[in-house]
Amino acid sequence: MGDPLTRRNFMKYAGSASAGLAVADGAAADADASRVESQDGLQNGQRPVQWASTAYAARDGQSQKFEEMTDIPLNRTIGDLPTTQQRILGGGNETFDAVSVDTSSAGALTMDNDVTAATPTSALDKWDSDAIADLFTSPEERLSDQIGAQAETLSQQLWMDVNDQQRLRFPPTIYNFDAIGYNPKFVEPGSVSKWSALFDDQYSGQVLYDAIAAIGIPEALMHMMDNNMVQGEVGQLNDPTRDQLDQAIDFLVKQKRNGQFRSTWTAYGNSVNLMASEEAVVGDIWQPAALDVRRSGTPCKYATMSEGVQGYRFWYAGIIPTKPGAQQRNNVDEVNTLINDVHYGAWFPGFIQGWGYSVPQYPNTELVRTGSDDSGQGMGPEYYDWAYRGERTYQPVENPNLFDPQSYDWSMEEGEPDQNGQQRDSGPIEERIDRIGFFQIWPSNADYMIERWRDFTSA
């Protein structure tokens, strides 16, 4: 159990987060909290169900699907990561039923303050070790050889007790393997596979770089460690020492002053606009941003990263019941339904893949690939095989660098991949997992990281 919520904890995490995390679009809404007087499971809580979340973890379709399946209203209060975190730490743990953040900020809610509750796996009938990726059921076995002690931090984010795995501390719903986006008109396709590309002289003045401390620093550290510019072990990457932080930030300040970066970014839309306008030709953008660049008409590739220390930057987001809010508002079952029936069902994988995100239940091919349940239809063989197995589309694609999975007409029948079909950027999911180099958390030295990061942002 985390420490009681104190002013020190609140200021530490709320203040540090607001200085160092990304901005997403947001809006807040007041909601009616009337109680439905009934004892029929989902019909006994306060309404609407209240969900505080970042925009990418709680899209319109997800709340609509919950309402469609339960006939219960759900209100989303959307904010960026620091705002959502502050909202819960500032008393929202009593007025909200669920919160969604990602692993870069979840620790403040799930470990360091007593504001969220564990979710028993017994309450999630779709959480089955045979149906969930081993990335989540046995992360240390899957990843320890490649990322060392970082795999332990993944287990700690997931489980209240990593030995019995009966209660999820932070149930995952979406995740991704962040890499580098680049414009193939100016960058040779396939030539970018390491974070070192962001510091390559040939792209000087054309690089877009993330100005979020917890992201920009480890990207620099991966490059520096691989090139013997900083001492350390790969297992330290997501929780660097003060000395490692100093070395990384001093390096980035020098890069910035020498004109390596066309711009730094914190706002998602800014990253899209700079790549779409071709002001930058290579950048550490997110995969949904790369797809939005394509939708603007500008070609964009998402890199297949190398094995080893310069691999993908992995993170996950999820849904956590608040404490005491979900219980006091009699909405624990509703939160479980939101997780299990909506997000672990057949419908969600196809919905969220349109933004490039994957789901924990993808090994359950009888559900996700060709099945259905109360939430709707699975992805179908073509979409699933493209997204998870690296197969080509059944139809030829004239310009793969403008391909939009949300616009393509995916077949629900078995077919043959076309030799001129498009393949998913970054390849099959098992290869992406094998190439994880970094698992993102909020580090122990966060206060010092933010203090030093100001030297970079002001350089």
FIGUDREN-589499 format. One record per residue (C-alpha): chain; x, y, z; residue in one letter. Coordinates in nm, 3 decimals, padded with zeros to 5 digits, always signed. Example, Ala and Ser with C-alpha at 12.3 -4.5 7.8 and 13.67 -1.06 7.14 Angstrom:
BEGIN
   unit         u         v         w   code
      A   +01.230   -00.450   +00.780      A
      A   +01.367   -00.106   +00.714      S
This chain:
BEGIN
   unit         u         v         w   code
      A   +00.000   +00.000   +00.000      M
      A   +00.128   +00.345   -00.083      G
      A   +00.198   +00.622   +00.164      D
      A   -00.103   +00.827   +00.279      P
      A   -00.172   +01.127   +00.061      L
      A   +00.031   +01.415   +00.200      T
      A   +00.101   +01.768   +00.086      R
      A   +00.463   +01.667   +00.028      R
      A   +00.360   +01.380   -00.200      N
      A   +00.104   +01.591   -00.377      F
      A   +00.349   +01.872   -00.448      M
      A   +00.627   +01.633   -00.545      K
      A   +00.427   +01.454   -00.812      Y
      A   +00.185   +01.723   -00.920      A
      A   +00.455   +01.989   -00.944      G
      A   +00.720   +01.774   -01.109      S
      A   +00.476   +01.623   -01.354      A
      A   +00.344   +01.955   -01.472      S
      A   +00.699   +02.067   -01.547      A
      A   +00.804   +01.758   -01.733      G
      A   +00.520   +01.574   -01.909      L
      A   +00.334   +01.607   -02.237      A
      A   +00.024   +01.814   -02.307      V
      A   -00.279   +01.644   -02.459      A
      A   -00.607   +01.804   -02.553      D
      A   -00.847   +01.822   -02.261      G
      A   -01.182   +01.931   -02.130      A
      A   -01.367   +01.890   -01.803      A
      A   -01.735   +01.849   -01.742      A
      A   -01.950   +01.853   -01.432      D
      A   -02.179   +01.555   -01.402      A
      A   -02.492   +01.448   -01.221      D
      A   -02.409   +01.205   -00.942      A
      A   -02.758   +01.068   -00.878      S
      A   -02.777   +00.718   -00.734      R
      A   -02.973   +00.449   -00.911      V
      A   -03.172   +00.267   -00.644      E
      A   -03.136   -00.097   -00.741      S
      A   -02.941   -00.401   -00.630      Q
      A   -02.883   -00.551   -00.974      D
      A   -02.505   -00.538   -01.002      G
      A   -02.427   -00.258   -01.242      L
      A   -02.742   -00.067   -01.149      Q
      A   -02.653   +00.032   -00.794      N
      A   -02.390   +00.303   -00.836      G
      A   -02.388   +00.678   -00.871      Q
      A   -02.445   +00.807   -01.223      R
      A   -02.279   +00.892   -01.447      P
      A   -01.973   +00.675   -01.397      V
      A   -01.684   +00.921   -01.371      Q
      A   -01.358   +00.857   -01.560      W
      A   -01.056   +01.090   -01.544      A
      A   -00.817   +01.025   -01.828      S
      A   -00.575   +01.144   -02.090      T
      A   -00.721   +01.185   -02.438      A
      A   -00.536   +00.893   -02.600      Y
      A   -00.649   +00.644   -02.333      A
      A   -01.020   +00.735   -02.335      A
      A   -01.151   +00.818   -02.680      R
      A   -01.513   +00.886   -02.769      D
      A   -01.564   +00.535   -02.905      G
      A   -01.465   +00.372   -02.578      Q
      A   -01.715   +00.559   -02.365      S
      A   -01.984   +00.512   -02.631      Q
      A   -01.921   +00.137   -02.633      K
      A   -01.953   +00.120   -02.253      F
      A   -02.284   +00.306   -02.265      E
      A   -02.406   +00.088   -02.551      E
      A   -02.321   -00.232   -02.362      M
      A   -02.448   -00.128   -02.017      T
      A   -02.707   +00.145   -02.078      D
      A   -02.517   +00.342   -01.810      I
      A   -02.394   +00.697   -01.874      P
      A   -02.018   +00.751   -01.850      L
      A   -01.856   +01.091   -01.818      N
      A   -01.496   +01.141   -01.931      R
      A   -01.297   +01.427   -01.782      T
      A   -01.004   +01.462   -02.020      I
      A   -00.675   +01.631   -01.936      G
      A   -00.305   +01.598   -01.996      D
      A   -00.098   +01.366   -01.778      L
      A   -00.004   +01.617   -01.505      P
      A   -00.358   +01.758   -01.491      T
      A   -00.511   +01.412   -01.458      T
      A   -00.260   +01.319   -01.192      Q
      A   -00.323   +01.638   -00.995      Q
      A   -00.697   +01.591   -01.030      R
      A   -00.681   +01.256   -00.851      I
      A   -00.422   +01.360   -00.591      L
      A   -00.619   +01.676   -00.516      G
      A   -00.935   +01.495   -00.405      G
      A   -01.060   +01.338   -00.726      G
      A   -00.988   +00.996   -00.578      N
      A   -01.319   +01.043   -00.394      E
      A   -01.531   +01.185   -00.678      T
      A   -01.405   +00.979   -00.974      F
      A   -01.450   +00.606   -01.023      D
      A   -01.156   +00.539   -01.254      A
      A   -00.840   +00.707   -01.375      V
      A   -00.624   +00.644   -01.682      S
      A   -00.265   +00.756   -01.717      V
      A   +00.044   +00.577   -01.850      D
      A   +00.349   +00.427   -01.685      T
      A   +00.543   +00.753   -01.702      S
      A   +00.321   +00.892   -01.424      S
      A   +00.123   +00.602   -01.277      A
      A   +00.359   +00.540   -00.985      G
      A   +00.249   +00.857   -00.806      A
      A   -00.108   +00.721   -00.800      L
      A   -00.053   +00.348   -00.757      T
      A   +00.258   +00.329   -00.537      M
      A   +00.338   +00.657   -00.363      D
      A   -00.013   +00.765   -00.263      N
      A   -00.309   +00.564   -00.140      D
      A   -00.556   +00.690   -00.403      V
      A   -00.614   +00.386   -00.626      T
      A   -00.729   +00.030   -00.563      A
      A   -00.607   -00.303   -00.693      A
      A   -00.816   -00.502   -00.938      T
      A   -00.843   -00.876   -00.865      P
      A   -00.788   -01.088   -01.173      T
      A   -01.086   -01.293   -01.054      S
      A   -01.304   -00.992   -01.144      A
      A   -01.176   -00.996   -01.504      L
      A   -01.284   -01.316   -01.675      D
      A   -01.100   -01.220   -01.995      K
      A   -00.768   -01.190   -01.809      W
      A   -00.637   -01.540   -01.865      D
      A   -00.268   -01.629   -01.874      S
      A   -00.327   -01.820   -02.197      D
      A   -00.509   -01.526   -02.355      A
      A   -00.282   -01.238   -02.245      I
      A   +00.061   -01.162   -02.391      A
      A   +00.359   -01.285   -02.189      D
      A   +00.484   -00.927   -02.202      L
      A   +00.232   -00.877   -01.917      F
      A   +00.193   -01.222   -01.760      T
      A   +00.568   -01.290   -01.729      S
      A   +00.757   -00.970   -01.816      P
      A   +01.075   -01.062   -01.633      E
      A   +01.101   -01.396   -01.810      E
      A   +01.029   -01.228   -02.144      R
      A   +01.248   -00.919   -02.109      L
      A   +01.515   -00.956   -01.840      S
      A   +01.781   -01.080   -02.081      D
      A   +01.744   -00.769   -02.296      Q
      A   +01.661   -00.487   -02.053      I
      A   +01.781   -00.623   -01.719      G
      A   +01.630   -00.466   -01.407      A
      A   +01.388   -00.258   -01.615      Q
      A   +01.180   -00.576   -01.647      A
      A   +01.138   -00.579   -01.268      E
      A   +00.994   -00.228   -01.276      T
      A   +00.739   -00.348   -01.533      L
      A   +00.632   -00.628   -01.296      S
      A   +00.605   -00.377   -01.011      Q
      A   +00.382   -00.148   -01.219      Q
      A   +00.154   -00.440   -01.306      L
      A   +00.115   -00.637   -00.984      W
      A   +00.052   -00.572   -00.617      M
      A   +00.242   -00.894   -00.548      D
      A   +00.455   -01.013   -00.839      V
      A   +00.478   -01.364   -00.691      N
      A   +00.109   -01.458   -00.683      D
      A   -00.026   -01.226   -00.957      Q
      A   -00.376   -01.219   -00.812      Q
      A   -00.426   -00.840   -00.800      R
      A   -00.338   -00.597   -01.075      L
      A   -00.196   -00.271   -00.949      R
      A   -00.233   -00.108   -01.291      F
      A   -00.444   -00.308   -01.543      P
      A   -00.308   -00.244   -01.896      P
      A   -00.536   -00.158   -02.186      T
      A   -00.309   -00.004   -02.453      I
      A   +00.064   +00.017   -02.517      Y
      A   +00.313   +00.101   -02.786      N
      A   +00.673   +00.078   -02.892      F
      A   +00.777   +00.436   -02.961      D
      A   +01.038   +00.493   -03.228      A
      A   +01.141   +00.758   -03.482      I
      A   +00.924   +00.898   -03.758      G
      A   +01.090   +01.022   -04.075      Y
      A   +01.007   +01.157   -04.419      N
      A   +01.122   +00.909   -04.688      P
      A   +01.152   +01.193   -04.940      K
      A   +01.457   +01.317   -04.748      F
      A   +01.570   +01.017   -04.542      V
      A   +01.666   +00.687   -04.704      E
      A   +01.397   +00.429   -04.616      P
      A   +01.530   +00.173   -04.370      G
      A   +01.835   +00.382   -04.279      S
      A   +01.695   +00.489   -03.940      V
      A   +01.698   +00.222   -03.670      S
      A   +01.863   +00.390   -03.370      K
      A   +01.802   +00.696   -03.155      W
      A   +02.146   +00.809   -03.272      S
      A   +01.976   +00.932   -03.592      A
      A   +01.840   +01.225   -03.391      L
      A   +02.198   +01.340   -03.329      F
      A   +02.338   +01.263   -03.675      D
      A   +02.511   +01.562   -03.834      D
      A   +02.351   +01.490   -04.171      Q
      A   +02.012   +01.589   -04.026      Y
      A   +02.137   +01.900   -03.847      S
      A   +01.865   +02.162   -03.828      G
      A   +01.598   +01.917   -03.946      Q
      A   +01.539   +01.715   -03.627      V
      A   +01.226   +01.732   -03.413      L
      A   +01.299   +01.647   -03.048      Y
      A   +01.067   +01.577   -02.758      D
      A   +01.097   +01.838   -02.484      A
      A   +00.944   +01.606   -02.222      I
      A   +01.215   +01.525   -01.968      A
      A   +01.114   +01.165   -01.898      A
      A   +01.124   +01.093   -02.273      I
      A   +01.402   +01.309   -02.414      G
      A   +01.659   +01.211   -02.151      I
      A   +01.639   +00.831   -02.193      P
      A   +01.651   +00.868   -02.573      E
      A   +01.980   +01.054   -02.531      A
      A   +02.103   +00.799   -02.275      L
      A   +02.033   +00.508   -02.511      M
      A   +02.244   +00.678   -02.778      H
      A   +02.518   +00.771   -02.532      M
      A   +02.538   +00.431   -02.363      M
      A   +02.556   +00.252   -02.697      D
      A   +02.841   +00.481   -02.803      N
      A   +03.036   +00.459   -02.473      N
      A   +02.964   +00.823   -02.389      M
      A   +02.812   +00.740   -02.051      V
      A   +02.874   +00.457   -01.806      Q
      A   +02.593   +00.235   -01.683      G
      A   +02.383   -00.075   -01.733      E
      A   +02.079   -00.107   -01.957      V
      A   +01.876   -00.193   -01.646      G
      A   +01.938   +00.160   -01.514      Q
      A   +01.805   +00.341   -01.818      L
      A   +01.457   +00.409   -01.683      N
      A   +01.585   +00.519   -01.341      D
      A   +01.910   +00.707   -01.408      P
      A   +02.151   +00.837   -01.147      T
      A   +02.213   +01.209   -01.097      R
      A   +02.547   +01.173   -01.275      D
      A   +02.382   +01.006   -01.575      Q
      A   +02.119   +01.278   -01.582      L
      A   +02.389   +01.545   -01.577      D
      A   +02.577   +01.385   -01.863      Q
      A   +02.263   +01.339   -02.076      A
      A   +02.137   +01.694   -02.022      I
      A   +02.478   +01.850   -02.083      D
      A   +02.494   +01.654   -02.409      F
      A   +02.146   +01.769   -02.516      L
      A   +02.218   +02.132   -02.429      V
      A   +02.524   +02.119   -02.654      K
      A   +02.323   +01.958   -02.934      Q
      A   +02.056   +02.225   -02.907      K
      A   +02.301   +02.516   -02.903      R
      A   +02.480   +02.369   -03.206      N
      A   +02.156   +02.380   -03.403      G
      A   +02.088   +02.006   -03.429      Q
      A   +01.716   +02.048   -03.360      F
      A   +01.476   +02.228   -03.591      R
      A   +01.242   +02.247   -03.295      S
      A   +01.150   +02.077   -02.971      T
      A   +00.789   +01.977   -02.903      W
      A   +00.559   +01.900   -02.616      T
      A   +00.217   +01.938   -02.780      A
      A   +00.111   +01.645   -02.997      Y
      A   -00.034   +01.870   -03.267      G
      A   +00.289   +02.066   -03.291      N
      A   +00.481   +01.747   -03.369      S
      A   +00.235   +01.665   -03.647      V
      A   +00.246   +02.014   -03.798      N
      A   +00.626   +02.036   -03.806      L
      A   +00.658   +01.700   -03.980      M
      A   +00.362   +01.761   -04.212      A
      A   +00.504   +02.096   -04.326      S
      A   +00.844   +01.929   -04.384      E
      A   +01.014   +02.178   -04.154      E
      A   +01.150   +01.867   -03.980      A
      A   +01.228   +01.544   -04.165      V
      A   +01.312   +01.315   -03.872      V
      A   +01.182   +01.318   -03.516      G
      A   +01.093   +01.119   -03.205      D
      A   +00.721   +01.145   -03.273      I
      A   +00.454   +00.902   -03.157      W
      A   +00.302   +00.654   -03.399      Q
      A   -00.042   +00.821   -03.399      P
      A   +00.137   +01.142   -03.498      A
      A   +00.310   +00.962   -03.786      A
      A   -00.033   +00.847   -03.908      L
      A   -00.171   +01.200   -03.878      D
      A   +00.124   +01.328   -04.081      V
      A   +00.023   +01.082   -04.354      R
      A   -00.338   +01.197   -04.336      R
      A   -00.214   +01.549   -04.408      S
      A   -00.065   +01.423   -04.735      G
      A   +00.300   +01.415   -04.626      T
      A   +00.474   +01.076   -04.646      P
      A   +00.598   +00.937   -04.315      C
      A   +00.771   +00.615   -04.214      K
      A   +00.791   +00.480   -03.861      Y
      A   +01.126   +00.320   -03.792      A
      A   +01.199   -00.043   -03.716      T
      A   +01.438   -00.006   -03.424      M
      A   +01.749   -00.213   -03.366      S
      A   +01.798   -00.485   -03.111      E
      A   +01.988   -00.389   -02.799      G
      A   +02.018   -00.072   -02.597      V
      A   +01.882   +00.153   -02.876      Q
      A   +01.557   -00.036   -02.911      G
      A   +01.197   +00.079   -02.876      Y
      A   +01.078   +00.297   -02.589      R
      A   +00.795   +00.086   -02.442      F
      A   +00.512   +00.214   -02.221      W
      A   +00.156   +00.117   -02.139      Y
      A   -00.162   +00.291   -02.026      A
      A   -00.454   +00.143   -01.839      G
      A   -00.759   +00.193   -01.621      I
      A   -00.734   +00.202   -01.240      I
      A   -01.024   +00.213   -00.993      P
      A   -00.996   +00.508   -00.757      T
      A   -00.977   +00.472   -00.380      K
      A   -01.210   +00.532   -00.209      P
      A   -01.419   +00.676   -00.494      G
      A   -01.512   +00.363   -00.689      A
      A   -01.618   +00.179   -00.374      Q
      A   -01.795   +00.470   -00.206      Q
      A   -01.984   +00.547   -00.526      R
      A   -02.071   +00.175   -00.567      N
      A   -01.908   +00.161   -00.909      N
      A   -01.638   -00.103   -00.868      V
      A   -01.831   -00.346   -01.090      D
      A   -01.877   -00.071   -01.347      E
      A   -01.502   -00.006   -01.363      V
      A   -01.439   -00.379   -01.397      N
      A   -01.686   -00.389   -01.683      T
      A   -01.514   -00.096   -01.852      L
      A   -01.182   -00.282   -01.832      I
      A   -01.296   -00.637   -01.901      N
      A   -01.594   -00.619   -02.134      D
      A   -01.502   -00.308   -02.333      V
      A   -01.122   -00.308   -02.341      H
      A   -01.046   -00.681   -02.319      Y
      A   -01.323   -00.768   -02.561      G
      A   -01.326   -00.839   -02.936      A
      A   -01.414   -00.488   -03.055      W
      A   -01.144   -00.274   -02.894      F
      A   -00.830   -00.416   -03.066      P
      A   -00.950   -00.311   -03.411      G
      A   -01.071   +00.025   -03.286      F
      A   -00.745   +00.125   -03.120      I
      A   -00.513   -00.016   -03.388      Q
      A   -00.624   +00.272   -03.609      G
      A   -00.394   +00.490   -03.396      W
      A   -00.115   +00.231   -03.391      G
      A   -00.173   +00.091   -03.041      Y
      A   -00.173   -00.276   -02.940      S
      A   -00.371   -00.464   -02.673      V
      A   -00.272   -00.723   -02.410      P
      A   -00.517   -00.989   -02.534      Q
      A   -00.384   -01.021   -02.890      Y
      A   -00.276   -01.390   -02.840      P
      A   -00.646   -01.475   -02.803      N
      A   -00.690   -01.513   -03.179      T
      A   -01.025   -01.691   -03.145      E
      A   -01.162   -01.367   -03.000      L
      A   -00.944   -01.088   -03.140      V
      A   -00.877   -01.221   -03.491      R
      A   -01.189   -01.407   -03.598      T
      A   -01.430   -01.398   -03.305      G
      A   -01.691   -01.175   -03.148      S
      A   -01.852   -01.110   -02.812      D
      A   -02.098   -00.868   -02.659      D
      A   -01.872   -00.576   -02.751      S
      A   -01.879   -00.659   -03.122      G
      A   -01.668   -00.815   -03.395      Q
      A   -01.296   -00.890   -03.380      G
      A   -01.043   -00.746   -03.622      M
      A   -01.083   -01.006   -03.895      G
      A   -00.794   -01.203   -04.046      P
      A   -00.651   -00.936   -04.275      E
      A   -00.638   -00.655   -04.019      Y
      A   -00.510   -00.882   -03.741      Y
      A   -00.239   -01.041   -03.954      D
      A   -00.127   -00.697   -04.075      W
      A   -00.121   -00.548   -03.725      A
      A   +00.027   -00.836   -03.525      Y
      A   +00.197   -01.074   -03.768      R
      A   +00.353   -00.829   -04.011      G
      A   +00.162   -00.965   -04.315      E
      A   +00.086   -00.757   -04.623      R
      A   -00.262   -00.629   -04.702      T
      A   -00.477   -00.835   -04.938      Y
      A   -00.509   -00.541   -05.175      Q
      A   -00.216   -00.359   -05.341      P
      A   -00.130   -00.020   -05.193      V
      A   +00.009   +00.236   -05.435      E
      A   +00.181   +00.458   -05.178      N
      A   +00.260   +00.276   -04.851      P
      A   +00.407   +00.594   -04.699      N
      A   +00.059   +00.749   -04.703      L
      A   -00.125   +00.436   -04.587      F
      A   -00.400   +00.498   -04.331      D
      A   -00.537   +00.189   -04.149      P
      A   -00.854   +00.379   -04.062      Q
      A   -00.937   +00.431   -04.430      S
      A   -00.846   +00.090   -04.570      Y
      A   -01.131   -00.158   -04.632      D
      A   -01.022   -00.458   -04.424      W
      A   -01.153   -00.798   -04.528      S
      A   -01.336   -01.008   -04.271      M
      A   -01.272   -01.322   -04.476      E
      A   -00.951   -01.522   -04.507      E
      A   -00.748   -01.416   -04.810      G
      A   -00.398   -01.398   -04.957      E
      A   -00.153   -01.114   -04.891      P
      A   -00.072   -00.926   -05.211      D
      A   +00.294   -00.889   -05.305      Q
      A   +00.226   -00.518   -05.350      N
      A   +00.028   -00.491   -05.029      G
      A   +00.135   -00.270   -04.742      Q
      A   +00.311   -00.402   -04.431      Q
      A   +00.280   -00.244   -04.089      R
      A   +00.567   -00.014   -04.002      D
      A   +00.799   -00.166   -03.738      S
      A   +00.700   -00.523   -03.825      G
      A   +00.540   -00.810   -03.628      P
      A   +00.465   -00.753   -03.262      I
      A   +00.691   -01.030   -03.136      E
      A   +00.985   -00.864   -03.313      E
      A   +00.890   -00.530   -03.161      R
      A   +00.887   -00.688   -02.815      I
      A   +01.226   -00.845   -02.883      D
      A   +01.362   -00.499   -02.963      R
      A   +01.244   -00.310   -02.654      I
      A   +01.537   -00.110   -02.516      G
      A   +01.359   +00.100   -02.256      F
      A   +01.052   +00.070   -02.033      F
      A   +00.914   +00.409   -01.936      Q
      A   +00.848   +00.500   -01.572      I
      A   +00.866   +00.816   -01.363      W
      A   +01.221   +00.794   -01.220      P
      A   +01.334   +00.819   -00.858      S
      A   +01.537   +01.133   -00.929      N
      A   +01.241   +01.310   -01.086      A
      A   +01.287   +01.634   -00.890      D
      A   +01.651   +01.662   -00.993      Y
      A   +01.565   +01.562   -01.349      M
      A   +01.313   +01.846   -01.378      I
      A   +01.551   +02.093   -01.216      E
      A   +01.827   +02.013   -01.464      R
      A   +01.585   +01.984   -01.759      W
      A   +01.523   +02.357   -01.740      R
      A   +01.882   +02.400   -01.860      D
      A   +01.784   +02.223   -02.181      F
      A   +01.452   +02.398   -02.239      T
      A   +01.608   +02.741   -02.183      S
      A   +01.924   +02.676   -02.389      A
